[in-house]
Amino acid sequence: MQLLEKILSNQNMNEAYLRVYRNKGASGVDGITVDELNQYLKENKDELRQRIRTRKYQPQAALRVEIPKENGKMRKLGIPTVVDRVVQQAIHQVLSPIFEKEFSEYSYGFRPNRSCEMAIIKSLEFLNDGYDWIVDIDLERFFDTVNHDKLMRIISNTIDDGDVISLIRKYLVSGVMVKGKYEETPIGTPQGGNLSPLLSNVMLNELDKELESRGLHFVRYADDALIFVKSEKAANRVMESVVKFIEKKLGLIVNAEKSKIARPKDLKFLGFGYYYDSKNKKYQVRPHPMSVQKFNRKLRQLTKRNWSIPLDYRILKLKQVIFGWVNYFRIANMK
């Protein structure tokens, strides 16, 4: 069975629809809601499939929304229409198991059966084995700077179905609507689409393979990568050569201000901070002070007196935030 037909099969499309429906989320540029999606697909799914098969399907532009980041800057998200979310999810479900076989065991972000917790445990393992100089690489606006040609070339090495390749490229160049005006997307993969996490891992798997071929110890979660070495000299050497590889070979931009050579106590990774436990003679983690501040801010917002909402709703929200936080940091020392 051709790959495209697997993607368009009834079972796969139904699974994709259910996933999109369960995730809810806002409408895209066409205004169709998740609740209207079922009816829309019933009436249009055959035509939709036919247009995809004949390469006549044109994804709609993603709706640009901006959400505030912790540092005060804005994160740009692109919300695809609900129909495009289903198609993207259908592609993801078929391609993910194919690429999973190629991905590194030291990559933990946006992958089945992998988590932040596993990335943190692996980082502690390296530190406690004596690899306690860290090359902390920060990729500048990763999702906005991905080179389409490089990405498609990497995908083509694994996927040899031209129809699927063509469809993925259409999503990359489908553009965004910003305040009612259309803007092209000649580079980048829209953060917010169902395909983006997989495409980012496909691209950064090239970095993983390079680090593995050099015998380096590393942990990567999405575009957050830490490399662990035994001396400052080795760290400087690795920083220089890895930055060169990322910028020359992958065409991505390394954020020179944020990338650094660090010791464990200076690290912030996935919300955790690291410290040396002199009693047990090993490195441990705890919630990073910035994570604690963020948590306190959330609690203050939820306990504001002038917030006129029913008490039981407020208690429910507080429980969700507290349980979520404690559960996320459960491997840390909370003292």
C-alpha positions, 0 to 999 in steps of 0.5 A: 500500500502506498504511503499516501493511501495509508495516510488517507485510509478510513481508519487513519483519518478517523483516528486523526479526527478523534485526536483533533476533536479531543484536543479542542482548540481554536478555529483557524482562518475559515472559522470552522469549529472543532464541533462542526468538524464531524459534519464537515468531514462527512460531507466533504471527506471524499472530495478532500481525499481526491484533491489530496491524491491529485495534488490539487489540495491547498492548505489554508494559511495558519492564523497567527496568534501571539502568546506571552513568554516568561521573558516578556517577549511574544511566542508566535503560533500558527493555528491551522484550520481544523481540517488542516489539523486533521490532515496534518495529524493523519500524516503525523500518525503514519510518518512518526513510526517510520522516523521513530526507528531513526531517532536517537535514544537521547532525544526526549521531546515530542516522542511517544513514551518519552518525557521531560522526566526521562531527559532529566534522569539521563542528564543526572546520570551523565553529571554523576559519571563525571561529565560535569562541564555542560555545553548549553546550546540555544537555537534562535527561534528554531521554528521560524528559521528552518530551511525548507529545502534542507528539511525536505531533502532530509525527509526525502532520504527516508520517505520516497513517496512524492505525493507525501513529500509534495503535501508536506511542502505545501504545509510549510509554504501555506503562509499565515494570516496576520491581522487579516493580511496574508504573509508568506512563509518562505522559511520555518515550520509553523509552531502550533501545527500537528506536524511541527514537532515531528518535523523539528525532530527530523531536522534535529536528528541530524544534530543527534547523529553528528553528536553520536558519531563523535561519541559525545554524551548529550540530552535533547528535548525539542530544540533544547540541547545539553552536551556533557563533557569532562573539562572546560577545554573539551567544552570550549572545543565542542561548543565551537565545532557544534555551533559550526555544524548547526549553522553551516550544515543545518542552516540554523541560527545559534543564539550566541547570547544564551548559549553557554558553557556552564557548570551544573549549578548554573543550569536551567533545563526543562524548569529544573535546577541542579545542585551537588548534594554533599551528603550523598555525594552526587548531583540532584535536581530541584525546581529552578528558582524561576519555576518557583517564582512562576508557580507563586505568580500563578497561585497569587493570580488564582487567589486574588480577592477581586476575582469574581468567580465561584469558590468551588471553581477557584478551588478546582483551578488551584488543585489543578495547578498544584497537582500539576506542578507537584507531579511535574517536579516529583523527581526533584528535591522539594525542600 
